[in-house]
Amino acid sequence: MPRTMLTDIRWELLLQVMKSTGRIYDKTEHRM
């Protein structure tokens, strides 16, 4: 079970990072 918890946390972090990077990319694209 602990493995699933770790994976869930990692997935959440990855999703947050992807969203943050996506927003940054969107901003850069709009600026361009």
Buried (B, 14 or more C-beta within 10 A) or exposed (E): EEEEEEEEEEEEEEEEEEEEEEEEEEEEEEEE
